[in-house]
Amino acid sequence: MGRPKVGSNSTGHPAWLDARVPVNFWQDRDNRKAYLRWLGEMLGYESLDDWYRVSAKDFSRHRGSGLLFHLYG
């Protein structure tokens, strides 16, 4: 069976798509990186310059408000 991928839950889909992420989920750097990679794919980003367009609304629409709250309170 193997170990779940970083940022995923026991079913294999990204944990941030669940109603709630596990306690301390966003404190794990690998989970933050996995989310940002996923978000970039969802937004169609192809280069680092694309990230200059990201907004808080993008995070909210893609289940990442908890990450922003963790980082910026």
Secondary structure, 3 states (H helix, E strand, C coil): CCCCCCCECCCCCEHHHCCCCCCCHHHCHHHHHHHHHHHHHHHCCCCHHHHHHCCHHHHHHCCCHHHHHHHHC
